Amino acid sequence: MTDIRPLFRADPSRGWLPRFFLGCILLAGIALVTLLLVLRYWFLPNIESYREAIAKAASRATGQRITIGKIAADWEDLHPHLSLEDVQVFDQAGRPALVLSRVATTLSWLTLTTGEVRLRSLEFEQPNLSVRRDSQGVIYVAGVSLSQHEAGTGFVDWLLKQKRLVIRDALILWRDEKLAAPQLVLNSVTLRVENSGARHRFDLHAIPPAILAAPLEINGDFTGDSLDPDDLHEWRGTLSAQLDYADIAAWRTWLPYPIEVQKGSGALRMWLTLSNARIQEAAADVYLSQVQTRLRPDLPEMNLTELRGRIGWKTLSSGFELSGVKLSLATQGGIALQPADFTLRIYPGSDQEPMRGEIKANAFDLQPLVVLADHLPLGQALRQQLLNFSPKGSVYDMALQWNGNLPTPGQYSVKGRFVNLALNAQEEWPGFSGISGAIEGNEQGGQITLDTKYASIALPRVFEHALKFDSLNARLGWTLKNGQAKFSLNQALFSNSQLSGNVQGHYLTVSRGPGVIDLTGSLTRVEARSLNRYLPLIVNKDARDWLANSLSFGAFSDVRLRVKGDLADFPFADEAKGLLQVTAKANGLALDYSHYWPKLENIAADLQFRGRRMEIHAGQAQISGAKLAKISAVIPELGNHDEVLQIEGETEALAEEFLRFIEHSPISRMTGGVADGMHAEGAGKLELKLNIPLHRRGETKVAGIFHLNDNQLSFNTDLPPIAQLKGKLQFSESALQAQNLSAQILGGPARIEVATQDGNVQISAQGKANADATEKFISWAQYLHGTAEWRGSINLSKKLTDMVLESNLQGLTSQLPAPFDKVASASVPLR
């Protein structure tokens, strides 16, 4: 055996302190061995005699009276192991609150250092536990109140100090008197609690009634010292739960949902982070099916066929965060939200601090959200705005931040992509649909890039109709400074079935007035019948309607647009204040300038809008088959409430074409269709002027001259034909007039005058007649020979012809016998 005595001998070369500590260690070891021997061979075999002392020690530790019916002991490794039977815990009124038939526990050596009973493990086998909430909301576990005001938290706090707590195969009866709910039974409940100082971990397994739910699993990991209500704010930790099936509506009997749930089922995995006695963060993987709910009493019912994905909630320092991961939704009404990830952060603000917020989303559809808005607990103003704007389309990789009250925050930033975006026009806000592209900007400026197909843009304060495009590519930038916004449009390219072109320029807002513009554009093609759709509202509606009804065919090409100046002076009648100019070339144009007059066709012309003035100068056109030249059509003052279109033109035309012009014009109605039976040969020159009030086209004024040049005119009546007709025939919307026309009638020269009165055409003529040429019209003229002067009048009314012919027959010879061989004069009425 090794001799240890030298260790205790005095040695001047060694210090006394090492010897002292070594001695203490040896003494402590001897004391521990002695204690183990005492426990092993004296205390534990006689543990029953210390039962009352142990019960009293437990009572002091928990603050509640505890009795033990029987106790036995043995060893578990180096720890004393106790088995207790008939253990009772009494409440403050002295009534048994918890009765345990058997409890197994292993003592901890910390009992020696703390002065109170500490357990290495505490195990309960098949206990029956009653849990009750009274009408005041106080919860009792086995008759022990969890309210400090009722019974304190000593026993529960004492349990938290024990290293391990295990409950196996327990039966828990839950009765909620506050909800007046029937008793709920949970079977096969297993609870395992691991305590390490202030850290507490547990897992719970329970089987609810099969009609309510599948087996439930709950796990927790918390840090805290006491469940005293005054100390709950110090607790931190996480809680998780898993439930593979639950009848959501059935559980509302025991769980007071914050919303109304009529029916539905689902599965749930949930994680909670708690701090300061509040839920700081929550996440749940949910699958809900056939849910019928109402999120607020004043909102309509929502019927969900399916809700799937992860929903998250986080409490922020002065707000909250709501998130979703692969979250999808479908309703019985056909609304469907495709799986999407999003994050919404809201900081409501206060009187001293404005509202702040942030939205991030990888992909979501707008229209279902708008439809769901009626069912969501939103403010009435926001719900009405959503309804008015009715946004549609899909948004991708969207990030939006704002600082300030909506809808006009003081600071914001936005970035994202969008596809088939649509928005109703509202007041000064434009509307659009089918828009695709990207946006990035903030309160100082930004940029929108458009790359879209089949889009439309509604500018109700600028254009009557929405502008529709088969393709639209553009880059629009803007800057905001000192209350002014400057927009820059860089080479916007657009096309549809009616037009194609590009436009670029700038627009600057001003504090008072519509703003300042500098815009340049060009179009390679514009269908004539659609021109009115692209005219701004500053052009009078009558003018736009006239263009819509008048331009029925043809196209414009090489269209040039230039707008520059303060829009308060638009359309810039004074070019010193601004410029509005549109030029274009027209081909194959058909202009139905008035419903009552023959249309102009096959027009090749130059079109120009300049200020308030519109001009069309045509090098060629046709009217009633006649080719016109040197045509001009002018509206001197667009925007006037009484715009007037002035048309002038002239042509070298066949006389037959001129008759067709008369036949298809108001002249025909005015003269009773007198020209319907006429036939003409030869050519002439037509000069035409029209003055058309666009909103009173029935008051059109016409001034025309047809220059006759050796023409021949014949009738379907018994009237003699007119040959070698020369002179000018003037006409208006209400009259025909001709003076000193020269012609050949009845084989001799004649002078003709034409006038209209009361819808009748009156023709006066005089000349010399050849007797041989009159035989066709006067039966007895076959007996006359030679020439004679005549004068006559013809009255044409509604295709009826009255003719009176007077002649001095001197100079004629007759084959009649005397005294009929000499006739001085004759008057012959012809009808």
Secondary structure as the mmCIF struct_conf table of DSSP 4:
data_model
#
loop_
_struct_conf.conf_type_id
_struct_conf.id
_struct_conf.beg_label_comp_id
_struct_conf.beg_label_asym_id
_struct_conf.beg_label_seq_id
_struct_conf.end_label_comp_id
_struct_conf.end_label_asym_id
_struct_conf.end_label_seq_id
HELX_RH_3T_P HELX_RH_3T_P1 ARG A 5 PHE A 8
BEND BEND1 ARG A 9 ARG A 9
TURN_TY1_P TURN_TY1_P1 PRO A 12 SER A 13
BEND BEND2 ARG A 14 ARG A 14
HELX_RH_AL_P HELX_RH_AL_P1 TRP A 16 VAL A 38
HELX_RH_PI_P HELX_RH_PI_P1 LEU A 39 PHE A 43
HELX_RH_3T_P HELX_RH_3T_P2 LEU A 44 TYR A 50
HELX_RH_AL_P HELX_RH_AL_P2 ARG A 51 THR A 62
TURN_TY1_P TURN_TY1_P2 GLY A 63 GLY A 63
BEND BEND3 GLN A 64 GLN A 64
STRN STRN1 ILE A 66 GLU A 76
TURN_TY1_P TURN_TY1_P3 ASP A 77 LEU A 78
STRN STRN2 HIS A 79 PHE A 90
TURN_TY1_P TURN_TY1_P4 GLN A 92 ALA A 93
BEND BEND4 GLY A 94 GLY A 94
STRN STRN3 PRO A 96 LEU A 107
TURN_TY1_P TURN_TY1_P5 TRP A 109 TRP A 109
HELX_RH_AL_P HELX_RH_AL_P3 LEU A 110 THR A 114
BEND BEND5 GLY A 115 GLU A 116
STRN STRN4 LEU A 119 GLU A 125
BEND BEND6 GLN A 126 GLN A 126
STRN STRN5 ASN A 128 ARG A 133
TURN_TY1_P TURN_TY1_P6 SER A 135 GLN A 136
BEND BEND7 GLY A 137 GLY A 137
STRN STRN6 ILE A 139 VAL A 141
TURN_TY1_P TURN_TY1_P7 ALA A 142 GLY A 143
STRN STRN7 VAL A 144 SER A 145
BEND BEND8 LEU A 146 SER A 147
TURN_TY1_P TURN_TY1_P8 GLN A 148 ALA A 151
BEND BEND9 THR A 153 THR A 153
HELX_RH_AL_P HELX_RH_AL_P4 GLY A 154 LEU A 160
TURN_TY1_P TURN_TY1_P9 LYS A 161 LYS A 161
BEND BEND10 GLN A 162 LYS A 163
STRN STRN8 ARG A 164 ASP A 176
TURN_TY1_P TURN_TY1_P10 GLU A 177 ALA A 180
HELX_LH_PP_P HELX_LH_PP_P1 ALA A 181 GLN A 183
STRN STRN9 LEU A 184 SER A 196
TURN_TY1_P TURN_TY1_P11 GLY A 197 ALA A 198
STRN STRN10 ARG A 199 ILE A 207
TURN_TY1_P TURN_TY1_P12 ALA A 210 LEU A 212
STRN STRN11 ALA A 213 ALA A 213
BEND BEND11 ALA A 214 ALA A 214
STRN STRN12 LEU A 216 THR A 223
BEND BEND12 ASP A 225 ASP A 225
HELX_RH_3T_P HELX_RH_3T_P3 PRO A 229 GLU A 234
STRN STRN13 ARG A 236 ASP A 247
HELX_RH_AL_P HELX_RH_AL_P5 ILE A 248 TRP A 251
TURN_TY1_P TURN_TY1_P13 ARG A 252 TRP A 254
BEND BEND13 LEU A 255 LEU A 255
BEND BEND14 PRO A 258 ILE A 259
STRN STRN14 GLU A 260 SER A 275
TURN_TY1_P TURN_TY1_P14 ASN A 276 ALA A 277
STRN STRN15 ARG A 278 ARG A 294
BEND BEND15 LEU A 295 ARG A 296
TURN_TY1_P TURN_TY1_P15 PRO A 297 ASP A 298
BEND BEND16 LEU A 299 LEU A 299
HELX_LH_PP_P HELX_LH_PP_P2 PRO A 300 GLU A 301
STRN STRN16 MET A 302 LEU A 316
TURN_TY1_P TURN_TY1_P16 SER A 317 SER A 318
STRN STRN17 GLY A 319 THR A 331
TURN_TY1_P TURN_TY1_P17 GLN A 332 GLY A 333
BEND BEND17 GLY A 334 GLY A 334
STRN STRN18 ALA A 336 TYR A 347
BEND BEND18 ASP A 351 GLU A 353
STRN STRN19 ARG A 356 ASP A 365
HELX_RH_AL_P HELX_RH_AL_P6 LEU A 366 LEU A 372
HELX_RH_3T_P HELX_RH_3T_P4 ALA A 373 HIS A 375
BEND BEND19 LEU A 376 LEU A 376
HELX_RH_AL_P HELX_RH_AL_P7 GLN A 380 PHE A 389
STRN STRN20 LYS A 392 ASN A 403
BEND BEND20 GLY A 404 ASN A 405
TURN_TY1_P TURN_TY1_P18 LEU A 406 PRO A 407
BEND BEND21 THR A 408 THR A 408
BEND BEND22 GLY A 410 GLY A 410
STRN STRN21 GLN A 411 LEU A 423
STRN STRN22 GLN A 426 GLN A 426
TURN_TY1_P TURN_TY1_P19 GLU A 427 GLU A 428
STRN STRN23 TRP A 429 TRP A 429
STRN STRN24 GLY A 431 ASN A 442
TURN_TY1_P TURN_TY1_P20 GLU A 443 GLN A 444
STRN STRN25 GLY A 445 ALA A 458
TURN_TY1_P TURN_TY1_P21 PRO A 460 VAL A 462
BEND BEND23 GLU A 464 HIS A 465
STRN STRN26 LEU A 467 LYS A 481
TURN_TY1_P TURN_TY1_P22 ASN A 482 GLY A 483
STRN STRN27 GLN A 484 SER A 495
BEND BEND24 SER A 497 GLN A 498
STRN STRN28 LEU A 499 LEU A 508
BEND BEND25 SER A 511 PRO A 514
STRN STRN29 VAL A 516 GLU A 527
HELX_RH_3T_P HELX_RH_3T_P5 ALA A 528 TYR A 534
BEND BEND26 LEU A 535 LEU A 535
TURN_TY1_P TURN_TY1_P23 LEU A 537 ILE A 538
BEND BEND27 VAL A 539 VAL A 539
HELX_RH_AL_P HELX_RH_AL_P8 LYS A 541 SER A 550
STRN STRN30 LEU A 551 ASP A 566
HELX_RH_3T_P HELX_RH_3T_P6 LEU A 567 ASP A 569
TURN_TY1_P TURN_TY1_P24 PHE A 570 PRO A 571
BEND BEND28 ALA A 573 ASP A 574
TURN_TY1_P TURN_TY1_P25 GLU A 575 LYS A 577
STRN STRN31 GLY A 578 LEU A 591
TURN_TY1_P TURN_TY1_P26 HIS A 595 TYR A 596
BEND BEND29 TRP A 597 TRP A 597
HELX_LH_PP_P HELX_LH_PP_P3 PRO A 598 LYS A 599
STRN STRN32 LEU A 600 ARG A 610
TURN_TY1_P TURN_TY1_P27 GLY A 611 ARG A 612
STRN STRN33 ARG A 613 ILE A 623
TURN_TY1_P TURN_TY1_P28 SER A 624 GLY A 625
STRN STRN34 ALA A 626 ILE A 635
BEND BEND30 PRO A 636 PRO A 636
TURN_TY1_P TURN_TY1_P29 LEU A 638 GLY A 639
BEND BEND31 ASN A 640 ASN A 640
TURN_TY1_P TURN_TY1_P30 HIS A 641 ASP A 642
STRN STRN35 VAL A 644 LEU A 654
HELX_RH_AL_P HELX_RH_AL_P9 ALA A 655 GLU A 663
TURN_TY1_P TURN_TY1_P31 HIS A 664 HIS A 664
BEND BEND32 SER A 665 SER A 665
HELX_RH_AL_P HELX_RH_AL_P10 PRO A 666 MET A 670
TURN_TY1_P TURN_TY1_P32 THR A 671 GLY A 672
BEND BEND33 GLY A 673 GLY A 673
HELX_RH_3T_P HELX_RH_3T_P7 VAL A 674 GLY A 677
STRN STRN36 HIS A 679 GLU A 681
BEND BEND34 GLY A 682 GLY A 682
STRN STRN37 ALA A 683 PRO A 693
TURN_TY1_P TURN_TY1_P33 LEU A 694 HIS A 695
HELX_RH_3T_P HELX_RH_3T_P8 ARG A 697 GLU A 699
STRN STRN38 LYS A 701 SER A 714
BEND BEND35 ASN A 716 ASP A 718
HELX_LH_PP_P HELX_LH_PP_P4 LEU A 719 PRO A 721
STRN STRN39 ILE A 722 SER A 732
BEND BEND36 GLU A 733 SER A 734
STRN STRN40 LEU A 736 ILE A 745
TURN_TY1_P TURN_TY1_P34 LEU A 746 GLY A 747
STRN STRN41 GLY A 748 GLN A 757
TURN_TY1_P TURN_TY1_P35 ASP A 758 GLY A 759
STRN STRN42 ASN A 760 ASN A 770
HELX_RH_3T_P HELX_RH_3T_P9 ALA A 771 THR A 774
TURN_TY1_P TURN_TY1_P36 GLU A 775 PHE A 777
HELX_RH_3T_P HELX_RH_3T_P10 SER A 779 TYR A 783
STRN STRN43 LEU A 784 SER A 797
TURN_TY1_P TURN_TY1_P37 LYS A 798 LYS A 799
STRN STRN44 LEU A 800 ASN A 808
TURN_TY1_P TURN_TY1_P38 GLN A 810 GLY A 811
STRN STRN45 LEU A 812 SER A 814
BEND BEND37 LEU A 816 LEU A 816
HELX_LH_PP_P HELX_LH_PP_P5 PRO A 817 PRO A 817
TURN_TY1_P TURN_TY1_P39 ALA A 818 ASP A 821
STRN STRN46 SER A 825 LEU A 830
#
